[in-house]
């Protein structure tokens, strides 16, 4: 039996990067999916790939920066599947530049996507899980939440907020059968990887050597594997945890 057999999962940011990797892995493990992204082309492509491979997925177009659009996620997921077992918040944006060059528009951009959207999706879907008597939430934080990282200041601050929020909300809802955990990825090869690393093998190798990683950049599948564990019944005694998946960044610094 697959590890997520017949579980209903909502995955945000499913059009690319970690969200797409999680969606594809969840489908392989038997989950039925409601995939959320603002990019209709990329989100639909992920859903089509899953359906063509014998899985089951619907796409829900939603700009998570727009508060009035977020309720549609719950509405369409319940309309299709009747329940929500897992909420996986993977949507995220990054502004990568020196602190004195980061603007209030940058701050709003990161806050609205990387923190406020997580608050609102949880507030929307937790009541469904309370009524069901169980549910699992996995939020993507970042190694930046526990390890100083140059040029990612607002990003790291919001990801630290996600980790703290998740732990505190986990405490409130543990006795209602709801588990809430985080994954904090290290450097993962996605569309959010800074261009100077993405476009230079030498820069990538310098990063790997500098932060003491396991000889390579991480891939979305590395995070997806952790996400399967936290979404499955294998982690039924795990809540309020920030699982660091960073290839050794934190232990080397």
C-alpha positions as MATLAB code, in Angstrom:
seq = 'XXXXXXXXXXXXXXXXXXXXXXXXXXXXXXXXXXXXXXXXXXXXXXXXXXXXXXXXXXXXXXXXXXXXXXXXXXXXXXXXXXXXXXXXXXXXXXXXXXXXXXXXXXXXXXXXXXXXXXXXXXXXXXXXXXXXXXXXXXXXXXXXXXXXXXXXXXXXXXXXXXXXXXXXXXXXXXXXXXXXXXXXXXXXXXXXXXXXXXXXXXXXXXXXXXXXXXXXXXXXXXXXXXXXXXXXXXXXXXXXXXXXXXXXXXXXX';
ca = [
       0.000    0.000    0.000;
       1.308    3.470   -0.881;
       2.215    5.749    2.008;
      -0.419    8.399    1.192;
      -3.050    6.087   -0.261;
      -6.353    7.960   -0.839;
      -5.330   10.953    1.270;
      -6.584   14.292   -0.028;
      -3.807   16.871   -0.179;
      -3.835   20.570   -0.994;
      -0.428   21.746   -2.231;
       0.264   25.447   -2.776;
       2.966   26.628   -5.148;
       2.494   23.424   -7.124;
       3.445   24.883  -10.486;
       7.193   24.799   -9.937;
      10.066   24.133   -7.576;
       9.452   22.431   -4.259;
       5.664   22.575   -4.621;
       5.791   20.751   -7.934;
       8.215   18.175   -6.538;
       5.943   17.556   -3.569;
       2.843   17.266   -5.769;
       4.460   14.689   -8.056;
       5.798   12.659   -5.122;
       2.486   12.783   -3.269;
       0.733   11.487   -6.381;
       3.233    8.634   -6.650;
       2.420    7.742   -3.057;
      -1.323    7.553   -3.741;
      -2.621   10.981   -2.682;
      -5.386   12.753   -4.545;
      -4.436   16.358   -5.081;
      -5.777   19.893   -5.246;
      -2.929   21.904   -6.728;
      -2.751   25.659   -6.142;
      -0.752   28.235   -8.091;
      -1.202   31.708   -9.539;
       0.373   30.549  -12.818;
      -2.373   28.683  -14.637;
      -0.034   27.276  -17.269;
       2.463   25.774  -14.853;
      -0.136   24.628  -12.330;
      -2.257   22.955  -14.973;
       0.837   21.287  -16.403;
       1.607   19.696  -13.036;
      -1.983   18.459  -12.721;
      -1.964   17.077  -16.268;
       1.311   15.245  -15.653;
      -0.188   13.575  -12.574;
      -3.430   12.628  -14.326;
      -1.611   11.273  -17.368;
       0.496    9.095  -15.048;
      -2.591    7.498  -13.515;
      -2.921    9.770  -10.490;
      -5.688   12.225   -9.675;
      -5.308   15.983   -9.429;
      -7.262   19.167  -10.000;
      -5.793   22.622  -10.477;
      -7.044   25.642   -8.539;
      -5.896   29.019   -9.789;
      -5.290   31.350   -6.853;
      -3.090   34.357   -6.258;
      -2.203   33.850   -2.603;
      -1.369   37.555   -2.262;
      -5.059   38.341   -2.772;
      -6.940   37.681    0.459;
     -10.338   37.327   -1.201;
      -9.104   34.519   -3.481;
      -7.874   32.184   -0.723;
     -11.303   30.769    0.297;
     -11.667   29.260   -3.194;
      -8.982   26.713   -2.307;
     -11.078   25.117    0.431;
     -14.289   25.441   -1.581;
     -12.984   23.710   -4.689;
     -11.048   21.027   -2.818;
     -14.132   20.089   -0.774;
     -16.382   20.237   -3.824;
     -14.162   17.710   -5.591;
     -13.068   15.425   -2.752;
     -15.302   16.104    0.274;
     -12.442   16.397    2.777;
      -8.878   17.686    3.190;
      -6.351   15.447    4.942;
      -3.156   17.383    4.216;
      -2.346   21.024    3.603;
       1.169   21.493    2.220;
       2.158   25.160    1.985;
       5.052   25.409   -0.452;
       4.341   28.708   -2.217;
       7.136   31.204   -1.812;
       9.050   34.100   -3.321;
      12.578   35.403   -2.781;
      14.165   38.838   -3.069;
      17.934   38.406   -3.066;
      19.886   41.640   -2.664;
      21.789   43.644   -0.018;
      19.844   44.821    3.003;
      20.064   48.548    2.255;
      18.714   47.931   -1.234;
      15.648   45.999   -0.107;
      12.515   48.125   -0.257;
       9.144   48.208    1.443;
       7.649   46.816   -1.760;
      10.046   43.878   -1.374;
       8.933   43.458    2.226;
       5.247   43.468    1.287;
       5.860   41.025   -1.567;
       7.576   38.529    0.716;
       5.243   39.032    3.690;
       2.068   38.548    1.650;
       3.291   35.369   -0.054;
       5.619   33.745    2.458;
       3.788   34.485    5.709;
       0.300   35.962    5.390;
      -0.794   33.372    2.832;
       0.282   30.589    5.198;
      -1.752   32.154    8.007;
      -4.844   32.479    5.823;
      -4.694   29.023    4.256;
      -4.336   27.477    7.704;
      -7.190   29.554    9.112;
      -9.355   28.481    6.187;
      -8.582   24.761    6.267;
      -8.020   24.005    9.971;
     -11.790   24.194   10.724;
     -12.323   21.471    8.111;
      -9.726   19.309    9.846;
     -11.233   20.012   13.269;
     -14.620   18.820   12.015;
     -12.988   15.700   10.560;
     -11.169   15.051   13.842;
      -7.750   14.880   12.162;
      -5.489   16.488    9.601;
      -1.894   17.304    8.818;
      -0.258   20.577    7.815;
       3.268   20.915    6.479;
       4.693   24.390    5.971;
       7.864   25.206    4.082;
      10.141   27.399    6.190;
      13.859   27.678    5.345;
      17.290   27.059    6.742;
      17.413   30.880    6.658;
      15.096   30.770    9.668;
      17.881   29.306   11.833;
      21.086   30.157    9.931;
      22.138   33.683    8.873;
      22.121   34.070    5.099;
      23.357   37.123    3.241;
      20.953   38.972    0.921;
      17.864   37.047    2.059;
      16.913   39.227    5.012;
      13.155   39.687    4.677;
      12.861   36.139    3.339;
      14.663   34.671    6.342;
      12.635   36.765    8.782;
       9.327   35.613    7.306;
      10.448   31.988    7.210;
      11.418   32.234   10.883;
       7.912   33.540   11.452;
       6.434   30.543    9.627;
       8.433   28.148   11.799;
       7.363   29.886   15.011;
       3.738   30.197   13.910;
       3.619   26.505   13.008;
       4.988   25.415   16.368;
       2.576   27.605   18.327;
      -0.507   26.657   16.296;
       0.513   22.996   16.579;
       0.226   23.314   20.350;
      -3.315   24.698   20.147;
      -4.658   22.014   17.827;
      -2.746   18.886   18.915;
      -5.633   17.620   21.039;
      -7.998   18.051   18.124;
      -6.021   15.526   16.108;
      -4.208   18.033   13.902;
      -0.457   17.863   13.391;
       1.467   20.902   12.125;
       5.134   20.711   11.153;
       7.681   22.597    9.083;
      10.413   21.637    6.692;
      13.386   24.002    6.463;
      15.211   23.377    3.178;
      18.787   24.383    2.584;
      19.987   25.366   -0.905;
      17.609   23.581   -3.295;
      17.908   23.765   -7.079;
      14.675   25.506   -8.139;
      13.537   28.527  -10.122;
      14.214   30.564   -6.949;
      17.915   29.705   -6.948;
      19.824   32.997   -7.404;
      21.035   33.457  -10.981;
      24.695   33.756  -10.010;
      24.536   30.181   -8.688;
      22.106   28.807  -11.261;
      24.226   30.019  -14.161;
      27.665   29.070  -12.860;
      28.878   25.605  -11.918;
      31.900   27.227  -10.293;
      29.700   29.418   -8.071;
      27.630   26.386   -7.145;
      30.715   24.427   -6.133;
      32.003   27.393   -4.103;
      28.688   27.511   -2.251;
      28.818   23.781   -1.549;
      32.367   24.025   -0.234;
      31.691   27.185    1.781;
      28.687   25.894    3.708;
      29.910   22.329    4.141;
      27.122   20.553    2.302;
      27.007   16.892    1.308;
      28.761   17.467   -1.986;
      25.725   18.694   -3.942;
      22.811   21.091   -4.099;
      19.502   19.750   -2.894;
      16.724   18.852   -5.316;
      12.942   19.301   -4.887;
      12.682   15.526   -4.473;
      14.779   15.751   -1.291;
      12.135   17.976    0.266;
       9.301   15.921   -1.204;
      10.640   12.791    0.503;
      10.574   14.583    3.863;
       7.105   15.864    3.002;
       5.815   12.348    2.429;
       6.999   11.321    5.891;
       5.375   14.314    7.596;
       2.166   13.913    5.597;
       1.864   10.185    6.232;
       0.755    8.193    9.248;
       4.399    7.243    9.795;
       4.808   10.603   11.560;
       1.630   10.256   13.648;
       3.553   11.130   16.854;
       5.322   14.159   15.339;
       3.996   17.703   15.660;
       5.471   21.162   16.189;
       8.750   20.129   14.546;
      10.947   22.163   12.201;
      12.669   19.456   10.160;
      15.887   20.820    8.680;
      16.763   19.296    5.302;
      19.849   21.233    4.304;
      22.633   18.840    3.325;
      24.660   19.825    6.384;
      24.531   23.622    6.227;
      23.610   24.140    9.880;
      26.059   21.675   11.375;
      28.900   23.247    9.402;
      28.346   26.838   10.532;
];
